[in-house]
Amino acid sequence: MIDLLGHFHPFLVHFPIGILVLACVMIWLQAIRKTETQSSISILLLLGTIAAILAAISGFLLSNSGEYEKGDVLAHQWWGIGTSICAIILYFFQAYQKIISLVLLIAIAITGHLGGELTYGSNYLFASKKTDSPVKKLSLSTIDTIQQKVELDTAIEVVRMKGNNPFEQEVLPILKSHCFQCHSSKKQKGKLRLDTETFIKKGGKEGLILHAGNPLKSHLYSYLVLPEDDDLHMPPEGKKQLNSRQIDIIKRWIEMGAPFGESEAESLHATVKSLHAMPLPLTIEPASDEALLEAKKQGISISPYPSSNGGLSLNFVNIKRLDPKVWQATSALQKQVLQIKLSKRQDIQVEDLLNFKNLQQLNLEQSNVQDADLEHLGQLPHLSQLNLYGTGISDQGIKAIVAMKALKVLYIWQSKLSQEGLQRLKTARPDVSIVEGKFQFSPPDTNRLKAIK
């Protein structure tokens, strides 16, 4: 309850600022114009003083929540208390209102500035975007281009090109611009700091956020790719979001072993290890222009599939109805298609997907897919990533998921899978990275569990 009252501080603090500033302005207008508005001024001062006291109390409670460093909060805290006291004095000593009102305005300005530094970082008023260095550094996203080469000499060259500290060069600037507002020395939401190696490795209130080599088990990455309206999505809804390139940089850095500035030998070892763990991309004969044009005429969005030669990604977001005509338009692309996106559709027939024998990634989130459909999907020999977020998949589908030999990544949150079912799935397939999000478990159906054991 105390923490809840403390979190009202950002809401409450704006009321005394507006009311007291208005009262101070009216005091000086009354003096200049020789008009009598003291009764209105007194009402404003009373309301502003009460609001200031409430803001000071909620701010004190928030400072004890563990989200801020005590030393950073003290100046703002004492100036806030001083502002409240000054408002009380101004209310009771009308004879000195002009002088006291000036002191109050200065106190409000300083308190507000210190609060802004706590929220947005130091020097937030005059911060400017730094221009990039004229010498471009190699982005970690270029790790995709070397997935085709696992020879040692190529890995050595890549490490030398990247330099010895990809964390400082690539990752830290992203954390500074998107995460430090809530997770740094100034403020620690969830008792998490992301400004130093020690604190990143330590994690926060929910435990570790970094598992070197495994992005999907690392909350530092997995929370970035959750739906923006998910409570666990980071940054929170309404805050400045990372773009796809920035997310990819963090992902690749974790895949490399999350080096924080190790020696070249250590960085080399981590890179070589990650390269050998990555599957070699398929080399596919490019699709003909006629085949691409035919599919695009049906409204299918087509883009190159990352880390492949000739591979394609199909998105059916603009298709009103998945009729035979649509699938017929993709018949000449079946060998090239490595990814299909069928989000939020209620007209999917999974049998239509079985001709895409090279399919690696399938997005079926919030669709009409059910447990019985999973057995058909098991016929896709290269299906390594499957998104079943928000579907009707339950414990009855566990057996079919376990049988998918190529599966490496599974998105399953907000499905009908029970907690017991999820644990059974993890036990049966420890090699699969399961992205749970803010999991909403359904009660287990004991009859179904018996049937699939």
Beta strands, then each sheet from edge to edge (+ up, - down):
strand 1: 301-304
strand 2: 312-315
strand 3: 337-341
strand 4: 361-363
strand 5: 385-387
strand 6: 409-411
strand 7: 433-435
sheet 1: 1+ 2- 3- 4- 5- 6- 7-
end
